[in-house]
Amino acid sequence: MVLLELSLLLFTCTSSIAQWQWTSHGRQPVDTGMAYMKSGSGNPKLFGVGDGELQERHWSGSAWVWTNHGSPSLSSEERLASKPCVLKDGKLFVITNKGNMWERHWTGTAWAWTWHGKAHGNVAIKHTTCTCTNVANIARVFVVGTDLKLYERYWSGSAWQWRTHGTPRPGVSLLAEANIDSCNSCTHTLVYVVGSDGRLYRLHVSKWSNPGTATWHSRLSPTGKSVRSVTIGDDGTIGVGTVYITTQDNKVCRHYSPYTYYCYGNPPDSINVAISKVIPVTNCPALTSGSAEYVFMHSWDPKYQRKSRLYALRVTGVNQYSYHFIDNIGKHDLSYVDSPVVWMSGTFPKLFSVNSQGYVDEHFIN
């Protein structure tokens, strides 16, 4: 593999790249990260889970509105627990603390719940991560079982079915604390996972049949480093299939080719980072004079009074990048939850974050 650890001479960190504004959306509450749903009307919708119930924050066309979707009929001591994963407008999935998966969908007249249960073989599902794809109009949901294997729930054309993809190779399970992510605008379905050996792996599912032939591929790791998390950009021409990872020593790296990584260090004074999907930005003078890839991240360092911070990583070329401070949480006892969710609002990125007291915050450019 090839690792290019970029020179510190190329690194800069400034107080801001634009006039970022902040507003609070209050406390519904939400205690997971938020998931973005692109609606047919163009109005954004965000979903999270708080106190065991599904919460929605959406733009009505004139104002932001909260909607409490509650929870399905659950067994004793069971509650919704995962960050939702969105398949498409009007359909998302969420996992309970007992390892069952539920679907929340819009019927055309009302919202409804559908039970999908445990994974193939009655394996409980970890409630830390899930990801969806709809390549070639084949709906798929990928989850991790408590046995640390990858499972898929797919629509056969007439019914939902489970199948197992196991592990990337013998002796390597999925990393217990790591997330999984997928590319929804690639030619075939691509799912990225982190192995227990610290390497990045990709599951390739062919679009030529349903459910499609699935093949594992190793994408190794940056030289001398172990992968901790992975995100994939889906939006725009730059970000299609663009993979970023974090390492166990908190470096942020871009995966450029099967065995090539470029690492961009980490934000100042940060020992833990949680990164958003990469998003391409063009025609936004407040951020960049041309085109750039942006990754937004929450960082954490317990040595400082304001332990949690929000940063942007701007990448304008293979060896051209900079970190930019956006904001921090004003109270020393608060931290950010999960990673920020980001999408483009016109030519500007818009960020939503959740803090450890259940409040949802928005950052935007005025």
N, C-alpha and C positions, 0 to 999 in steps of 0.2 A: 504494500500500500504506500501511498505518498501522503505526507503531511507537510503542509507549508505553514509554519508558525510565523505569523506576520510580525514584522519588525515593530518595536515600540515607537520607532520614529514616525510611523504612520498613524499612531493613535492620538486622538485628541478627545477631550471631554469638556464641553462647554455647559454653561448654566441652562441654556435653552436654545433650540433651533427655531423656535417660533413663539408667539405669545399664546401659550397653552392656558386655557381656562378650565376651571373646576366647578362642578356642581354636584350636590348630593341628591340621590333619588330616594333617600330615606331607608328605613329598616322595615322590610316586609315580614319576617327576616329572610335572608338567604345565607346558607352556610356552606355552599359548594361554589365552584366556579360557575360562570354564566356561559350559556351556549347561544350562538347567534343563529337566527332563522331568517333567511331571505324570503320575503313575502312577495306574492304576485303583484300586490298593490304598490310595492316599492317602500312601504313603511316597515322599519325594522322591528323585529321581535326578539326578545331575549328571555331565556328560560334558565331557572336555577331551582335548587331544592333547599328548603328551610323548614326546620321543625317537622321534617317528615312529609312535607307537602310540596307539590309542584307550584312554583311561582312564575308568573309571566310579567314582563315589563315591555310594553309596546307603545309605539307612536301612533296616535289615533288620526293624525293628519293636522292636529292643532295643539295637542298636549301629550305628555307622557302619562300612561295609565298603568296601574297595577291590576292584575287579575290573579286570583287565587284559584288554582285548579283542584286543590285538595289532594286527595289520594284515592286509589281504588280500594275495594274491600280487601283488607289484608288480614293475615292471621295474627294471633296474639303476639305482641311485642315486635311485630314487623313494621317497618316504615321505609319510605323512599329514602335513598341514601346517596345516590351517585349524581355527579354532574350529568345532565341530560346529553344525549348525542342526537343530532338532528339529521334525519334522512332527506327531507324536503319540506316545502311549505305545507304546514298542517300535519306533519307526522314526525314524532320524536320517540325516543326510548329512554327508559330510566330503570335502574337496578335497585333492589331493596337490600337492606342489611342482612337478609336471610338468603340472598343469592338468587332471587327470582327477578326476571326481566318483565317489565310492563311497557306497553305501547300507549301513547296518547295521540289520538288522531282526530282530525276534523271530518265529520261525515258529510258535510255540505250544509247541514242545518244546526249541528251541535257538536261539542267535544265529547269523545267517548274513550273508555279504557279497554284495552285488550291484553289478556294475560299470555305471556310466552313461556313462563316458568323457568326451569333450570336448563342448563346446556345438555347436549347429547350425553346419554348415560346417566342422567339425573345428577350431573355435577353442578354444584353451587357456583354462581358467578361472582367474581370479585367485584365489589361495588366501587372500585377506584377508577375504572376506565372503560370506555366503549367507543366505537367509531362506526360510521355508516358510509356506504357508497351506493350510487345509483347508476353506475356505468352501464351503457347499453340498455337502460331501463330495467335492469335486474336489481331489485332492492336487496341489500345485504347489510347485516349488522354483525360486527366482529367484537367478541368479548374474550376475556381471560377467565378461565376456571380457577377454582381454588387449588386445583392440581397443577397450576401454572402451565397449562396448555392453551392453545388458541382455538376458539370455537367460532362457528359462523351460523347465523340464522338468515336464510335466504327465501325469497318468494319464488316458488317453482313455476308460477303461472296460474296456479289454482289453490295453492295452500302454502303456509309457512313450514319450512323444514329445517332441522338441525343437521350439521355435520361437523366433524372435528378435523383440525389441521395439525394437531399434536404440537410438537416442538421443532425448532429449526433443524436440529440434528441430534443424534443420540448423545445423551449425557449433558445436554444443554437445555434447560427449561427457560421460560420467560422470566425476566427479572421481576421479582415480586412487587417492588415499589414503583416500577416504571410504567409509563403510559404506552398506549399504542395509537397510531394515527394512520390515515389513509388518504389517497389521492382520488378525488371525485371528478376530476376533469382530465384524467389521463386516458389513453386509448384502451388500456386494460385496467382491471382493479389491482391496485398496489397497496399493500398493507405493511407498515413498518413496525417492528417490535425491537425491544432490547433484550438480548440474551443474558443468561446468568453468567456467561463468560465475559461480559462487558462489551460485546460486539453488537453492531447493528445488523439486523436481518430484514429481508424483504420477502413477503409472500406475493407471488404473481399469480393472478387468477384470470385465465383466458376469457375473453368476451364471446368466443365463437360458439359456446354452448351454455346451457343452463343445467347444473350449477357452474360448469366450467372447470377445466383442469387447473389444479393449484400446484405451484412449484416454489420451493424455498430457495433463496439465494443469500449468500453471506455478503455483507457490505463492510465487513471488518470494523475497524475503529481507527481514530487518529493514532499515530505511532506513540506508544508509551502511555496511552490514556484508555480509560474505560468509559463507555457511553452510559449516561444516566437517564436522558429523556430525548424524545424526538418529536418534531412538528413538521407538517408539510403544508406548503402554500398552494392554494387552489385557484386563486383569483388573478385574472389578468394574464397578459402574455408573458410577463417576466416570471411570475410566481407559480406557473403551472408545474406541478411536480417538484417544486423546489424544497429541498430537505435541509433543515437545520437541526442540530443536536446540542445538548449540553453534556459535559463530561463530569465525572465524579469529582474532579478538582475545579468544577464550576467555570470551565471555559465554554464559550459559545462558538460553534464551528458550523461551517456550511459543507454539505456533502455534494461535491461537484461531479463526480463520476464514480463508477463502481468501487474504486479503491483510492480515491483522492479526496482529502479534506483540507479546507482552509480554516484555521482557527483564529478567532478575533479577540482572544483574551477574555476579560470579564469586566463588568462595571467596577469603578473604584470602590474600595471599602465594602466589598460584597463577598460573602462566603457561600451564598446560596441564591440561585436564580431560577425563576420559572418563566419560560418564554412563550410568547404568543406564536400563532402561525405567521409566517413571513407574508408580507403584503407589498405589492409593487405600487410605487407612487410616482406619478408623472404630472406635469402641468400644475404643480403646486409650489409657487414661488416662495411661500413661507417656509417650506421644508427643503426643497432642492431646486437647483437651476435646470436640471434635466430629469433623468430617470434614476431611481434608486430602489433598492430593496430595504424594507424596514422590518425589524423585529422588535417588539416591545416586551419588556420584562419587569417582573417584580423581583427585588433583591432583598436580602436579609443579612444583617450583621449585628449580633447581640452586643458588640462592644460599644455601640453608639446609642445615644438616648432615643433618637429617631431611627429605629432599627430597620423599618421597611421603606423602600424607595421604588420609584417608577422611573425606568430608563428607556431610551430608544437607541437601538443600534442601526446606524445607517451604512449601507454597503453600496458603493457606487462603482466598484470594480473589484477584480480579484484581489488586489492588494491595496485597496483604498476604502477605509472605513473610519467611523468615529462613533463614540458613545456620547449620549446627550442626556443630562439630568432633566426630568420633567417635574417631579413632585415627590414629596414624602408624606407619610402619615404623621400628623402633628402630635399624636399622643404616643409616648414611649412604650405603652403596654399593648399597642395594637400592631397587627401584622396583616399583610395581604394574604388572601386565600387563593390557592391555585395560581393560574396565569391570567393576565388580562385578555379579554376578548376584544378583537379589533375588526373593523370593516371600513370600507370606503363610503363616506358620505359626500357625494359629489367628487371633488378632487382632493378632499381632506380625509385623513384617517380619524376615526372616532373610537375611543377606548372606554371600556367599562371594567371596573375592578370591584371585588368584594373584600371587605375587611373582616377581621376576626370577631367583631361585634354584630355582624349581619347586615351592615349598611352597604349599599351599592353606590359607587361613585362613578361619575363620568368625567373624562378629560377630552377636550375638543379644542380646535383652533378657531379663534374668533375671526 
